Amino acid sequence: MAAQTHSSQPATETSLIEVSIADQVLRVSSAGICHLYPVSTALNGAGEQENSGCTPRGWHRIRACIGGAQPLNTVFVGRRPTGEQYSPELAAAHPQRDWILSRILWLQGQEVGVNRLGKVDSMRRYIYIHGTPDSEPMGQPLSHGCIRMRNADIAELFDLVSAGTPVWIQEHSFSRIPCRNL
């Protein structure tokens, strides 16, 4: 079964996803409303090198939105639904899996030599914003480089954005730049 992409609404000039590695928070401004979500970025910290297990910084855009027609807790491997639904029993049977669930927002770096092309290419590193088991902690860096979210949160975010939406990933806190509803 082919992965399903989402493009029902075009990204607007005001749509923007921002991720604070320091705060372990993602915020999206869309249609004049600011939404905040707890996330989990990389256990290995910030960095762009391939095979580093780090979350890349800088400007990205959503290259593809995958999984919109799938139920929450759908398991993805290689951006394709496996036909499985995540459960504690499935997790026990596959303890080494890095679970990618519900929805995938595949990121493409926009800064050549920083997060695009060569040994720093976010897209070739398969850096996503994606769902993870709801039993996994948020607010703690534990991923392998991706930005993990609760399943209900990634589904909500998925409906607010589209391919082309810009994404800014920074190490710094949002504390100096508060989220404001317009």
N, C-alpha and C positions, 0 to 999 in steps of 0.2 A: 504494500500500500504506500503510495507516495505521500510525502509530508504535505500538509495543507498550509498555504500561506494566507496572510490576512492583509487586505488592502482596501477595506470597505470605506475608510475615511482617509482623505489625504492629510498629511501632516500640515499643520498650520504654522504660520510664522511664529506664533506664540507657544507652540508645543516645544518643550524642552525637558529632557531628563537630566538630572544632576545626581551624582553619587559622591558622598563624602566617605572616604575610607576611614578617617578619624572617628566619625560619628557612627559609622555602620548604618547609614540612612540613605535612602533614595528618595528624591522628590521629583515630582513632575508637575509642570505648569501647563495646563491645557484648558482652553476655553475660559481663561480668566480665573481658574480655580487652582490652588496649589494643594497637592496630595503628598503626604509623607508616608513612607513605608520602611520598616526595619529590614535590613538585609544582612547577609554574611558574605564578605569578600574573602580574598585569599589568606590562608594560614601563613603563607610565605611573604605576605606584605605586598607592597606596590612594586611593579617592575614590568618591563616590556619584553625581555628576552624570551625566545621560544624555549620550551622545556623548563622554565623557571618555576612554574606553579604560582606565579604572581599575577595580581590584577593590574592590567595596563592603565596608565593614566592618559589624560589628554582628551582631545576631541575625537569622537566617534560618531557614527550614525547607525541607525538600525538598517541593516542590509536585508533582513528577511524576518517576517513574523510567522511563526510556525505553530500549528496545533489548535487554531481557533475553533475547529469543529469537534475537538476531542473533549471527553469529560475530564473533570479534575482528577488528578492522580494517575493519568495516563502515563505510562513509562515510554521514554524515548531513548533510542540508541542510534547514533549516527543521524540525528534529526528526523528519524522515522518512528512512528508509534509501533511498539512491539506487539500490541494486542493485549498486553498485561496491564493490570491496575495495581498500583502500589498498595501493599499491605504489610503488616509486621511479619506475616508468614513468608511472603515473597522476599522481604529483606533478610530474614534468617536463612533462607535458602541460597542467597547470593550476597554474603557479607562484604565482599570486596567491591561491589558496584558503587560508582559515583552516580547517584540517582538524579536524573534529569526528568522532571515531571511537569505535566499540565500544559505549559506553554514555553516557547523559546523565542527570545528576541536576539537574533544573531548580530553581533556588532562588527562593524568595519572601521578600522582606524582611518583618520583623515589627515594625519600628519606624517608625511614621508620621512623615514628615518627615525621617527619617534614611535609610532604604532602602526605604520603601514609599510609594506614591502620588506624584503630581506628577512633578517632573523628577528624582527620585532613586529611582524604582521599579526594584528589581533584576529583578523578573520581566519587566517591559516592556522592560528592557535586555537580556533573554535571557542572564542570567548563569547559567552552568552549571558543574558539575564534570563533566569529560568526558575521554575518551581523546584522545590526540594521537599522531602518528607516533613510534614508539620511537626514531627517530633524533634527535628534538628533545631538547635538554638539559633536565634537571630540576634544581631547586635554583637556577635563575636566573629572574628575572622577565622573561618574554618574551611573555605572552599579550596579548590585546586586551581583557582584563577578566575573563575566565573563570578557573577554576582547572583547569589541565591536569594530566593524570596519564598514566602509562604504561598501555597497554591491559590488561595482565594485572592491574595494580593496581586500575584502575577496575572491572574485572569482579569482582574479589574484594570491593571496597568495596560494589558494587551488591548483592551477596548478603548483606551484613551489615546493610543499612539498608532503609528503606521510606519511602513518602510519609509526611510528618509528622515525620520525624526532625529534631530541632533541629540547626542549624549555627551556630557562633560563629566569625566571621572577625575576627582582630585583627592589628594591626601589630606587636605586641610578640613577643618570643621566648618559647618554652616553657621556657627554661633555669631559670626560677624555679619552674615548676610541672611537675615531671617526669611522664611517662606511667607509670602504675603498673597492673599487673595486680591486680585485686581478689581 
